[in-house]
């Protein structure tokens, strides 16, 4: 086992000077821990670089704190509080289910019995379950009645059970929606038991059941506090119902339509007469898809709180395959997919709180450093962000926290069967990888699948994110990736003596252009792959109004993300959502009809297939990826154009650019972008340097760029497998300079920042950060251009 006894998270990513920030810590074992605020300068321990660098910050919160264990109650479910109406004598329970891990497996699925619709705990109450053998089971107190038939996974089934207290008669139904030619008939199970339902104060649970209720410290992070839920179900549930009478099969059929009142001779809306009087709860999951409340349209309005953000906007049992947008066929999207490893909020108690000084604090990368005397260590990153109108510099770094969240707690190294083929070597694991493999309750990344094999499309920042840490090497790169890779840029800025501010793309999403417009230049991180629509709008508006953009990496503006509005009440950017649709490099694929986000209702997938080409933002777009070694760039004739030749002052034409670096050994590696005017690069874009012809067979063309598999898609032969450093002007004296490689920032610190990559970036930053519009281009540069007229100098270079 891998023991990480010290983990934590912050209540927010961004904090303004003068505001407070809280930190939540799990200290599992040591009696106490030490907390210190530090400024993060370099997070890479590679001995070929400057080494790990942090700067102590005098903070009132620095000190020693009493340690305590805090746990995450992972897995999604819904609950409705105890009420007299649920204390039934007779009852009928019913719902549709689409189970994904119905049977407990000694190696893979060790979940045990799973709750469906339950008011049962410790041998008291009633409920519908799937038992350990994957069979539908009714529990009444200590009695268990099963069908004896295993339920088929990834298929819709109607299940129901009735109990008549007067006669003791029990009927249990399991009705597959699809019956194949050789499937045995599943008859209703009928029996008689002599019992009276014993009730407790346990809440009604959907997709789980109550294990116990107590006031222990570890129960405080459950919701509701003090209630331990177990038996978390994997799969979809649609239309759960509870009635206080043993209904006939015909009445059960009528209840499928729900309990909305208002039936008239002109409107079929729900049951009437005696049947309507039996309804206790009728949850319609199609109602309120963009919320975290399961709407009860029954007479008592027992709306169920959804915990750990299960996946909504999922096709229900009645989906016809005609409408793919849930907003136009809501009643066909009445399913919620629950998972036993969902998490939306660790709900820990705060241990450390810091009031950030109003004055004298720079906008920078910070972390709360946690240590124990026994050698435990963790860092909780956060960023001090200036208030709009109180910017501290003309330069700003836009921290790609949406991408950080997309990769948060990635399990691919441990769980992907093809990981070794992907990286062309045996992946080297970090302690975080091993710990996360053993602690699924910490949640996964949007690159992972749930324990049931379905894709993770929601990610929360209110949990320890062990991949957003200094000293963390990602298995793909065997080097820093995302957060620690962006610290290469931070180290360079600090070493070169630049003053700069930082803010996150979360801030840009919520604040829009106002967050950007007071800066002369915006610098991206090394891999801003995941982006929201409002963020892209703000960047476009910024560059069109004369702002300058330095795109320091590759594979940006790729996936559509949105923040779930249901969590805005507890903070900005708590949950981000992404659906992987029909194209793009992806580790899983959304099922048909499940491409639209549950929070905002917008189409997911790639921005490219929303008509917003990657290349239109910074002049370049994703072309290829590979994870063995990084290469270098050569200048092209475009670099001699007077529009851009200033960027290469101090660099000879023939010298290799970046044949060194801390990520793969060069500046051109991991993921690469190219100029392509047919995909949105402005036709006046200059490709000033390229890595064409220098990549291995491990580098492959992105799948959205070809229609069928064929030979010759790798870096040794395909002309699009390359990176292009590019420049183009925008209106009103603005411009974009794109360096087009994730590995690029890893070359900046080389030789104490005395290298030609550093010189190139310095030349660009010095010009872009200067006040006023950029110098106008030569008169002969202004002419009509067609997209197809463009000939890439990179291809000539390759030849």
N, C-alpha and C positions, 0 to 999 in steps of 0.2 A: 504493500500500500504506500501511497505517496501522501505524507502528512504536511499540509500547509496549515499551520495552527493560527496564523495571523492573516486575516483578509478583511477588506473593508471597501466602502464606497462613500461618495459624497452626495449630498442632496441635489447638487446641480453641477454642471460643467463650468458655467460662466458665473463670475461674481463681480459686481461693481465695487470700486472703492467706496467705503462707508457702509457696505452691506455685510450681513452675516452669512456664514456658510457652515453647515453641520456635517459631521463625519460619523459614520456608523462602522463599528469595529467588532469583528468576531475574534476573540482571543481565547482559543480553545486549549487550555492547559496551563500556560504560564499565569502566575498570579497578577502580573502587571505588565504594562507595555509603556514604551516611551513614544511620544508624538512630537515631531518637529516639522515646521514648515520649511521647505527648501525650494529654491529656484532650480529648475531643471535646465541644464545647459547641454550635456551630451549623455545619452543613455546607452552608448555602445561600448562594450568591454573589449572589443577587438584590439589586440596589442599593436596592430599596424596603424591604429588611429590615435587620437589624443587620449583615449581612455574615458572612463566614466567620470563625469563632472557634475557636481551639484554645489549649490551655494547656500549656506545657512541663512535663514531670514529670522530676524528678531521678531517674535510674535508672542502675544499674550497667552496663546493657547499652548505654547511649548511646555512640556512637562511630562510627568509620569502619571499614568491612570490605572485604575484597578481593572484587571482583565475579567472578561466574562464570555462565556460561550453564547453565540447567537446562531440560529439555524434558519434556513429557508424552507418554508412549507411549499414545496414545488408541486406542480400539477394543477390543471384548471378544473373548475367545477362551478356550479351555481348553488346558491342556498337561499331559502326563505325562512325567516324566523318562525319559531314555534308559535302556534295559535290554536285556540280551541277547535276551530273548524277542521284542523288536521287530526284531531283526536277522534277518529271515526270508529264505529263498531263494525259495520260492513264497508266494503270499498271495492272500487275498480281502478286499476292502474293500467295505463297504456302509453305507448310511444312507438315511433319508428326508430330503428337503429341500423347503423352501418359500421360494424365493429372492424377494427384493424389489427388488434392483438387479442382475439377472444380467448385463446387457450394459454394458460400458464405453461411456460417452457423452462426446464431446469437450467438452460444455458442462456437463453435470450430474454424471455419475458417472465420475470419472477414476481409479477404484480399480485398474484392471487386473485380472489374474487373481485369483481368490479361492480360498482353501483351504477344503476341506471336512473331509476326514480325511487328514492328511499326516504322513509321516516323510521329508520331502524338504527339501533345502537346497542351493543353488548346484550344481545338476546331479547331486546324489547322493541316492539313496533312492527313495521311492515315495509316491504320494498321489493322492487324488481331488480335482479342482479344477473350478471353472467358469472357462473361459478368457475372454479379452477380448471374444469374440463371444457370450458367454452360453451356450456349449456345454459339456456335461459332458466332462471331459478326465481321462485317466489319465496320470500321469507316472511313468516308470521311468528313473531317471538322466536322461539327456538326451533320451530318447524321449518323444514326446507323441502319445497316441492320443485322438482326439476322435470324437464321434458325428456331427459336422457339422450337428447340429440345434439350433437355439436353444431354450433351456428357457423355458417360460412362467412369468412372474412371478406371485406371490401364488397359487400353486397347488402342491399336493403332488405330488412325483415320487419314485419309488424309483430310486436309482442304485446301481450295484455294478460292481466290476471284479475280474477274477481274472487271475493270471499263474502259469503252470506253468513253473518253471525248467528242468525236464527237457526239455520239448518247445519252449519258447519261445512257447507259445500264450497269447494275450491275448484276453479277452472283456470287452467294456464294455457295460453295460446302462443304458438310460435309459427308464423306464417311467412315464409320467404316470398319476396315479391316476384322473383324469377324461380321457376321450377323447371329443372332440366329433365330430359326424357328418362333418365335412369335414376332420378332422385326418388327416394322413398317418400310416401305421403306422411306428413307430420300431423297426427291427430291431436286434438286438444287433450290435455291431461286433466282428468277429473278425479277428485278424491274428497273425502270428508275428514275433517279434523275437529276435535273437540278442544276449543281454546277460545279465549277472549283476548282481544288485542290489548297488550300492555303498553301504555304510553309513557314517554319521557319528555324532557324539555329539549331534546335534540332537535335541531332545525331540519327541515326538509332539504335533502341534497339531490342535486341533479348531476349525474356523472361521477358520483362518489357516495360514500356513506360515512357516518360519524363513528370514529373509533372510540373516543372518550371525550370527556369535558373536565378540565381542571384549571387551576390558577397557577400552574408552575411557570417559572420564568421562560422556558422554551416555548410555551404555548402562546406567549404574547404576540409573536410574529405571525400567528395564524389569523385568518379572517373568517368569521368573527373571532376576536381574541379569546383564547381559552378553549376553543373547539378544535379537536384534532380530527381532521378528515383523512380517510384512507380509502383504499379501493378505487383510486382514480382511474376513470375509464378512458380507453383509447378508441377514438372513432367518433362518428357523427351520431347525433340524436336529433330527432325532429318531432315536434308536436306532442310533448309529454302532457298527460292529463291525470287528474285525480278526481274521482267521484265518490260520494259517500253511500253508495248502494252497489250491490252486485248486479251489474247490468247484463242484459241479454246480449247475444252476439250482434243482433241488429242495432241495439242501442249503442254498443261499442262502435259500430260502423258510423252511426250518426255523429258520435263524438269526435271522429277524425276531423270534421269540419271546424271544430273549435266551439267557442262559447260566446262569440260576440252577440250581444242582444240586438233586437230590432227586426226579427223575422216578421214580414208582412206578406200579403199576397203578391206583392211586387218585388220583394227583396228577400233572397235566401241568405241569411246571415248567421244562423245558429239554431240550437235546439229550442224547442218550445215545451210548454206544459210540464209534465212530471219530470221529464229528463233534465230540463234546465234547473230544476230544484235540487238535483243531485250534485251539481258541479261544485267542487271545492276549488280547483285550480285548473286552468287551461292555458299553458304557456305557448305562445306563438313566437318562435324565434325569428320569423320574418319581420316582425314588428320592432323597429329600433335597431337595425343592423349596425348602425354607426355608434351605438352606445355599448356600455358594459352592464346593461340591465336586460334580463330576460323578461319580456312583457307578459304579464298574466292578464288575459282578456276575460277571465272569469268574474263572477260577481264580487269577489272579495279583493281583487287586485293584489294578489300576493306576488308582486314583482320579485324576481329572484336576482340577487346581486351576483354578477359573474366575477370570479376571482382568477387572477393570473392570465387574463386576456386570452381566452380560447379563440379559435379562428372562426370568424363569421363570414357572411357573404358566400356561403358554401351551398352547392346544389343539394336540394332536398330530394326526398323520395319521389316527388312528382315533377322533377325537372324534365321538360320536354325537349331540350336541346335546340330550342329556337331562339331564345334570348340569352345572350352571354353577359349582359349587363344587368346586375341584380336590381338596379333602380327601376327597370321597366318590367320586371316580373317578380316582384318581391315575394309573392306567395309560393314561388318555385324555389326560393332560397331560404326555406325555413329550417335549415340544418345548421347546427354548430358543431365544429370539430374540436373535441376536447383531447388533451394530451396529458400524460402523467408527468411530463417534464416542462410544461409551460411555466413561465414566471414573469410577472409584471412589476413586482415590487417585493424586495426582501422583507420590508416592514420591520427592520431592526430599530432598536432604540438608539438615540444619539449618544455618543461617548465624548466627542470633542466638538467644540464650537469656536469659531474664530471670527471676530469682528475685524474685517479688513480695514486698515487705516484709510481715512478720507484723503490724506495727503502723504506724499513721500513713498508711495508704492508704485512701482512700474507695472505696466501691462506686459505680462510675460507668462511663460509656462511655469506652473508651480505644482508641488505635490506635498501631501502630508506624508512624511516618512514615519513608518511605524517599525519599531524594533523591540526585541526583548533581550534580557540578559543571557538568554539561552540560545541566541543566534537566529531567532526568527526575524523576518523582514518583509515588509510590503510597502508599496508606494501607492497613494491615492491621488491621481492627477486632477488638476483643475486649472482654470485660467482666469486671471484677473483681467477684466475687459473694461475699457473706459466707457463712461456714459456717452451717449450721442451728444455731440456738441462740446465734449471735454476731451477730445482726442489729444494724445501726448506726442504724436509724431506725424510725419507725412507718409510714412511707410507702414503698411499693415500686413500681417500674416493671417490668412484665413485658414483656421485649423479645421480639417475635414472630419468633424466628429460624427457626421452621419455615416461616413465610411468606417470610422472606428467602431460604431455601434453595429454596422453590418457584419464586421469580422469579430465581434465581441465573443470571447470564450469559444473560439473555433475548435471543433472536435475532428476536423478532417484528417489531421495527422494520425489520429488513433482509429478513426472509424471508416475512412475511405479505403476500399479494397485496392484501388489502383494508385495509392499515394506514391509508392516507389517508382512506378512507371512515369508518373507525372513529374517527379523531380529528378529522374535519372540517377537516383542513388537511394540508399537507405535513409529515410528521414531520421533526423536526430531530434529527440524529444526534449522538451523543457519540463521542469517540475510542474509547471502550470498545466501542460497537456495531460500528464498522468493524473494529477489531482482532479481535473475536470472530467476525465473518463470515469472516475469513481464517484463523482458528485454531480449527477445529472440535474439536481435541483438548482444548480447555479445557472442553468440555462445554456443554450447553445447560440451559435451565430446563424446568420441568414444563409450561410454556406453549408449548414448542417441539415440533417434530417432528425426528426423526433425519434424516440425509441420505437415508434410504430412504422417508421420508414417514410412518413409524409414530410414534406419540406417545411422548414421553419421560415415563416414569413414575417415574424414580429420580433423586435428586439428592444429590451428595456435597458436604460442606464441606471435604474435604481436597484442595482445588485453589484457585487464585486465583479469587475471585468478584468480578469487576470491577464488578458492579452494587451491591455492598454497599460503597459508597465515599462519602465526603463529596464535595461539588461535582458530584455526578452528577444530572443531570436526566433523568427517564424520558420516553420519547417520548409516552406516553399523556397525561401531565399537562403536558409541557414545563415541569416543575417537579419538586422533590424527591418521591420515592416510596419507600415502605418505609423503609430505614435513614436516608437523609438527611432524610426527612420527619419521622421520629420525633425527630430532633435539634431540630426546632422546639419540641417539648414539653420537651426537655432544656434548651434555652435559656431557656424560660419558667420552669422550676423553679429554675434557677440565678439568673436575674434577680430572681425574687420571694423568693429567700433560703430556699427550703425545703431541709431535709435529707431525703435519700431514698436508698434502696438500689436496685440493679438486679439482676435475675436474668433468665434466658431461659426460654422455654416448654419448651426442652429440659430445663432443671433441674426444672421442674414435672412434666414427664412422668416423669422418673426418681425424683424425690423425693416426689411426691404432695403431700398436704395439709401435710406437715411443712414444706415450702418456703414456704407461704403463711400458716399459722395465727398466726404471731407478729407479723403486721402488722395495723394498723388499717384500712388501705386499700390496694388493689391498683389500679394505673393501667395500662391497656393502651396499646399503641402505636396508630398511626393506621390500621393495616390488618392485624389479626390473622386473616387469612382462613383459614389452614390450621392445623388443630389435631389433636392426637392424642386418643384416648379417655381415657387416664389424665389428661391435662391438663384435659379438660372435667369429669371426675369430681372432680378436686381443686378446681376453681373452684366447682362446685355445692356440694360439701361446705363450702367456705369461706364462701360466702354464706349457706348454711342455718344455719351456726353463729354468725352475727352479723357476718361480715366484710362490708366495703363494697367495691364494685367501681365504678370509673370507667372506662367504655368510651369511649375518646377518638376513635373512628373509625367505620368502617362495613365491611360485608361480612365480618364475623367469623363464626367457627364454621361455615364453609361446607363446606370439603372435608375428607374423612377422610384423615388421614395416619397413618403408623406408621413407626417406626425399624426398620431391618433388624437382627434380632438377630445375624446372622452376623458383624457388625462390632463387636460390643460389646467384643471382646477388645482392640481398639486405641483404644477411646474411646467416650464416650457420643454418641449422635446423629450418627454418621458418615454414614449413608445414610438419607434419608427417601423414602418411597414413597407414591404416590397414583395411583389408577386413575380415569380419567374415564369414567363409566358413561353411563346413558341420559338424564340431565337435568343441568341446571346450565349456566351460561355456560362454554363450553369451546372451546378452539382445536383440539382433536382429540377423537376418540371411541374408546374401547377397543372391540375387536372382540368379538362375542358369545362368551360363555364365559370372558372374560378380565378379569372385574371384581374378582376376589378377590386380595388382596395376596399376593405370594410369600413375604414375610418372616414375617408374622403369621397369614396365612390369613383375615384378616377382609375383609368386604365393603367395597369402596371406594366411590367416588362421593361424594354429598352426605350430610352428617349428617342432613339433613331426611328423606332416604329410608332412613335407619336408624332412623326414629322419634324422632330427637333434633332437634327443631326449633330453628332458630337463635334464634328469639325467646325461648325459655325460659331462655337464659343471662343475657341482659342486658335483656330486655323488648322488644327490637326485632330486626328481621331485614332482610336485603337485599331491596330492592324494585326498584332501577333503577340504571342507570349511564349516564354521558355524559361526553365529554371535550373540550367546547369551552370553556364558561365556568362559573364557580361563582356561585351565587346567595346568598341570605341567609335568615334566619329571622325570623318574627314570633311574639310570644308569643300563647298561646291562653288562654281563660278558666281552663283547668286550672292555669295558672301562678299563679293567685290563691288556689288551695286552700291552707289553712294547713299542710297536710302538706309543701308544697314551696315556699311563697312566700318562705321565707328565702333560697332560692338566687338570688333576683332583687333582693336589697337593693342599692340604688344604681343600678338599671336601671329606667327608666320603662317603662310598659306599651306605649307606642306606638312606641318607638324601634326601628329595624331592628337586628337582632342579626347582626353579622358581614357587613355590606355592604362588606367590605374583606378583604384577605388576600393571602398570597404564593403561593397555589395557586389559579389561575383567577380571582382577584380577589374571592373571597368565602368564607364559611365553609361553605356548603352546595354541595358539588360532588364530581365524579368518580364516587363510588359512594355510594349513599344507603340508609338503613335506615328502616323505619317500624314503628309499633306495629300489631300484628294479633293480637287475642285468639284468633282462630280458628286461628292458626298457633303458638300457644304463649305469647304475651305474657300474663303474669298479668292476670286480669280487673280488678285494682285499679290497673293501670298508668296513670299520668298522662302524657299527651302535652302537654308544657308549651310547646313551640314547634314551628313547622313551616315548611317552605319551599314548601308546596303552592301550585301555580299560577305558579311563578316559573322554570320550567325550559324549555329549548329543545327543538326537535325532535331534537336530538342525544342527548337522554336517553331511553332506551327501557326498558320494563318487562322484568324478568327472565323468561326463557322458561319457568321452572318455574311461573310464576303464570298461564299461560294455556294452553289446549288446542289452539288453532289460530290461525293468523295472520289478522289483520284490521286494518282501519284504526283509528287512534286509540290506538296503544300508546305514543305519545311524550309528552314532558313538557309539550307545549302543551295537551293535552286529557285525558290519563288521570289519574284521581284518585290512583292508587297511585304515580305518579312524583313522589316528594317525599321529604324527610327529616323525621323527627320526633325532636326532643329529648325524652327520656322519663325518668321516675323511677318506681321502685316499691320498696316495702319487702320485705325478706326476714325470715324468723324470727329471733328472739333479738336484735333491734335492729340487723339488717343492712339493706343497701339497695344498689340499683344505679342509677347515673345514666349515661345513655347519650346521646352527642352526635351519633351517627348520620350522620357524613359524613367521608369520607377527607380532604377539604380542611380540616376544622375546625381541626386543629392549626396549619395555616398562617396562621390569623388571630391566634393567640396572641401572636406577636412584634410585631405591627403597632404602630407608634407607641411603640416601647420598652415594649411590654406595657401601655400605658395605653389600654385599650379595653373595650367591654362584654363581649366574649367572655372576656377575661382576668378581668374582674370576676366573671362567672358561674362560671368554673372555680375561681377562688379561693374564692368562697363555698362551693362544694360541697366542695372539698378541705379547707378549714378545718373544716367540720363532720364530714366523713367521717374525718379523721385524729385527731379528739379521742378520748381514752380513754373507755371505757364504751359501753354501747349507745346508739343514737340515741334521742332523745325519742320516747315512744309517740305514735301518731297519735290524733287526737280520737276520742272514743267512737263518734260517729255514722259514722266511716269504716269501722268494723268491721261488715260486713253481708254477707248472701249475695249473690253476683253470678254471673250466668250469662255465658258467653263471648259469646253472641249479644246480650246486653243492652247491650254496650259500643257507644257511638257516638263515633266519633273526632272530637275537636274540630278536627282538621286538615281534615276534609272541610267542616265548617262554615266554617272559616277560608277555604277555597278559594272557597266560594260568595260 
